């Protein structure tokens, strides 16, 4: 008999292409993965991967097994969603996937009242630049920067999140204040890594690509925001995180350099779960209440 656990690990190894990448995604050790793969290959009676210098490559049998394993995985997730969707208990865990700019500070702070109201629900934040797969139960609810296209997902547009140029008061006192985009070449720059820029629409990338006098770079929006606040230089900053921060000065007549809608997303079946529905409704109301902070109109 084949073990679903073995097949589950087989799927991730096939998708990631190496034991090390699969280990990171599954948060298990490489020896554990190797044991599951060995057990599966012994059950099958043949190798499913060729071990190469670049990683793992599926054998012809592995290729044929992959599609069947994916079908099994979809059915397992469907059963899990069905069970969760009929759970009327206000206890358990709700996993929320979102970006750092929203989740690391603001959402942690503003979901405290939810915790007080529903002490039996554990709130689990998954902060990521990439989109969690809600169909595979990587999260129960997502705050996304785009509207999903899958028919099984329910999405609601909530607020518009704006970014502006900011600098700390201390930095401006020491270096002056840029009045227009062309002035940025004369000021220290806080810039995101290119992999973050690549996720933005092309028109939104231009103002962020000034290369002169770069003093700080990161692939973390939270680190970039902290660098601006600590006086490294001028940088793009979420209006939400700058709201009510007296140390920050918005520049260039409140120019908006990047704007995106925030979509509240969940699976249609999961929203029938009492705890997930409670959180979904809470987040919708919370975002609506703070729309001005997201837009920068404070």
N, C-alpha and C positions, 0 to 999 in steps of 0.2 A: 504494500500500500504506500502511495506517495503521501508525504506530509505537506500540508499547506504551508507551514512555516518554511520548509525547504524551498518550495516554489516561490514564496514571497521574496525570499532572499535572492533566488535565482533571477527574478524579474528586475530587482534593483541593480544587481551586478550587470545584467544585460544592458540596462538603460545607462548606467554610469560608465561602464567600460573598464573598470578596474576595481580591485579589492579595496584599495585605499579610499577611492571616491565613494564606493558603496558603504564602506565602514563609517565615513563621516555622515552620510545622509541618514543611515539607520541608527547611528549612535551605538554601535556595537564594535567589538574588537575584530581585527582581521582574522585571528585564529578561530573565532566563533563563526565567521562567514565561511572560512575554509572547511570547517567541520560540516556545516550545512550543505555546502557544495559537494563535498566528498560523499556524504550520505545520499544525496539526490542522485549523483552519478552511479553509485553502487546499486541503488534501486533500479535505475534505468538500464544499467549494464553497458554504458557507453559514456564517453566524454561529451560534455555539453559546451565546453569552452576550450579553445587553444590558448595556451599561455604564451604571450609574446612580450618583447621588450616594451612595447607601447601599452600593454595591458591585456585585457581579455577579449578574444574574438570568438563569436559563436560558431560552433560547428554546424554542419548541415542539419543534424538532428536538433541541436539547440535552436536553430532558426525556426524549425517546424514546431517545436514545443512552445516557443515564445508567444505566438498568437493565441494558443489554447490557454496558456497561463494568464495572459491578459484578460481573456474572457472570464476565467475563473475569478480573477481579482475584481472585475467589474461586478460579478454576481455577489461576491462576498460583501463589497461595499454597499450594494443595493440592499442586501439583507440587514446590514448594520444601520443604514439610514431608515429602513422600515421600522426596526426595533426602536431606534432613538426617537423617531417621529411620533411614536405612540407612548412615549414616556411622559406621564403627567406629573412626575416628581420635580419639585424645585430644588433638587440636589444634584450634585455631580459637577462635571467640568464643562466649561464653554471655551473653546479655542478661537481666538480672534487674531486674524492675520492683517497686518498693516505696516506702513513704513515708519522708520524711526522718527521722522519729523512730527508725526501724530502720536505714535505709541509710547515713545520712550519717557516722556514727561507728562504731556498734556492729558493723554488718555488714562494714564495711571492715576493722576490726580483726580480726574473727574468721574472715574468709575468707583471711587470709594463709597459714595452714597448708595450705589447699587449693592455693594458688598454688605453695607449695613442693613439694607432691606432684605437681602437674600443671603444670609450667612452660610447657608448650606451649599452655595454655588462657588466653585473655584474658578477664578478668572485666569486664563492662560493666554498671555500675549506672545504672538509669534511675529517678531520684527524682521522684515526681509525686504530686499529690493525687488525680488521676483514675486510672481503671483503664486500663491498656494493653490493647489488643485482641490477645489471643494468637492468635486465628484469622487475623489479618492480619499476623502475625509482627512486631508492635511490640515484643514481648519473647518470650523462650523460656520463662522461669519468672517467676511473680509471687508475691509475698507480699501477700495481700489481707486486708481486714478483713471480708469477707463470703464466703459460699459461692457459687461461680459456678453458673449454671443451664444453660449450654450443654452438650449431651450429649457433644461432642467433647473436652471438657476433663476432665482428671483432677485431683481436689482431695483434699487430706488436711488435716484439722484438726490443728494442732500445739500451740500454747500459747495461754494467755489473757493479754492485755496490759492491765494496769491503769494508771490515772492517779490520782494523789493530789495533795493540796495540799502545796506545799513553799515554803520560804523559805530564804535563805542565813543562816548563823549571824550574819554581820555585821548583816544587816537586823534580825534578832530582837533582837540586843544593843542596837540603836539605837531600835527601835520597839515592842518587846514581842512577844508571841506570841498569835495568835488561838486561842481554845479551841473555838469552835463557828462554824457557818456564819453566824449572825447577827452575829458580831464582824467579818466581812470589811468591812463598810461603814466601819469605822474604820481600815482599813489600805490601803496602796497596792496597786493591782491590776495584774497583767499578764494581758491578755486577748487571745484570738485574734480575728481579723476575723470578721465575720458570715458570710462565705462558707465558712469552716471550720466554724463552729457549725452551719450549715445541713446539713452532711453527717452530723451526729450524730443519733441517735434523740432525739425530743422530750424525753424524761425526762432525758436526759444533758445537755441544753443548759442546764437551769435553774441549776445551781450556777455555770456559767461566765458568767452574764449579769449579774453584779453590776456596775453602772455607776459607782458612787461611787469617787472617787479613782483613776481610771485613769491610770497613769503610762507605760504602754507597751502598744502593740498591734502585731500583725504577722500576715501571712498565712503565715508560715513557722514550723512547729513548732520548728525548730532555733533560730531567732532568739528565740522565746518562752522556750525552755528556757535559752538563754544569758542572757536578761534576768533570769530568776529567780535563776540562779546568781550573777549580778553584783550582785544586791541592789536591783533596781528595785522589788521588792515581792513580794507573795504571788501564786502562780499555779499552775495545773494543770501537772503535770510527769509525764512517763512514768516509772514506777517503774524500768523498764529503764535509762534514762539516769541515774537517781539512784543506782543500785546502787553501793555502795562509794565514794560521793562524800562525804567527811567534811565538806565545806562546806555541805551541804544538810541541812535538818531537815524531816522529814515531820510534818505538822500534823494536829490534830483526831483523835487516836487512830487514826491510819492509815486514815482515811475513804477509801473508793474512790469517786471521783466519775464515773469513766467506765471501762468495761470492754469489751473486744472480743476475739473469737477471731481468731487469725491462721491463714489458710488458705494452704497451699503448693500452687500451681496450675501445671500445664503442659498442653500439648496431648498427647493420647494417642500420636500418631505421633512427636512430637519426643522423647518419653521413651525411644524406642528408639535415639536417637543416643547414642553412648558418652559424649561430653563433657557433654551435657545431663543424661543419667542420672546421671553421676558427681556433678554439681553438685546435682541434685535430692536424691539420697540424702544428700549431705554436709549440705545445709541442714536436712533433716529431722532428722538426728542432732544437729546443732548446736542447733536450737531446743529439742529435747527436753532436752538437757543443761542449758540455761539457763532452764528453765521457771520456776524460783523467782525469778530476776532479773526476768523479765517480769511476774510476779504481784506482786512487791514483798515476798515472804516471805523476806527475807534478814536 
